[in-house]
């Protein structure tokens, strides 16, 4: 089951990629932080430092992944064609 659905491409989310080494995704509403961390490690081959999750008012769940290596979020965003 795919928990990470699509990258978030708002202006704020894109600015966090380079400034804070964070990348945001729309995720499944049933996903937990641990499951998201494991899926990102396997699917994107990145090391996730932390996961923050929030639910928008429209019911969509967003996860912000903080990556361990500097520039890793920008590399992933380029691979996903966000940047």
C-alpha positions in Angstrom: 0.0 0.0 0.0 1.4 3.4 -1.0 1.2 5.8 1.9 3.0 8.8 0.3 0.6 10.1 -2.4 2.1 13.2 -4.0 4.6 16.0 -3.2 3.1 19.3 -2.0 4.1 22.1 -4.3 2.9 25.3 -2.6 5.2 28.3 -2.4 5.7 27.7 1.3 6.5 24.0 0.9 9.0 24.7 -1.9 10.8 27.3 0.1 11.3 24.8 3.0 13.1 22.4 0.6 16.2 24.6 0.3 16.0 26.6 3.5 15.3 23.8 6.0 16.0 20.6 4.2 12.3 19.6 4.5 10.0 18.2 1.9 6.2 17.9 2.2 3.8 15.3 0.8 0.1 14.5 0.7 -0.2 11.2 2.5 -2.9 8.6 3.2 -5.1 9.5 6.2 -4.3 6.2 7.8 -0.5 6.6 7.7 1.5 6.9 10.9 4.8 8.8 11.3 6.8 5.5 11.6 5.2 4.1 8.5 5.9 7.3 6.5 9.5 7.3 7.7 10.0 3.7 6.6 8.3 4.2 3.2 10.4 7.3 2.5 13.6 5.4 3.4 12.7 2.5 1.1 11.0 4.3 -1.8 13.2 7.4 -2.1 16.5 6.1 -0.5 16.7 9.1 1.9 17.4 9.2 5.6 14.5 10.8 7.4 15.4 12.7 10.7 11.8 13.5 11.7 8.2 13.5 10.5 5.6 16.1 11.3 2.0 15.5 10.3 -1.0 17.8 10.0 -4.6 17.5 8.7 -5.9 20.3 6.6 -9.4 21.7 7.0 -10.4 19.9 3.8 -9.4 16.5 5.4 -6.2 15.9 3.5 -3.2 14.8 5.5 0.2 16.4 5.0 3.5 15.0 6.2 6.6 17.2 6.4 9.8 15.1 6.3 13.0 16.6 7.6 16.0 14.9 6.0 19.4 14.3 7.7 21.9 15.3 5.0 22.1 18.9 3.8 20.8 19.3 0.3 19.1 15.8 0.3 15.6 17.4 0.1 16.6 19.5 -2.9 17.9 16.3 -4.6 14.7 14.4 -3.9 12.6 17.4 -5.1 14.6 17.5 -8.4 14.1 13.8 -8.9 10.3 14.2 -8.3 10.3 17.3 -10.6 9.1 19.6 -7.9 12.0 22.1 -8.4 
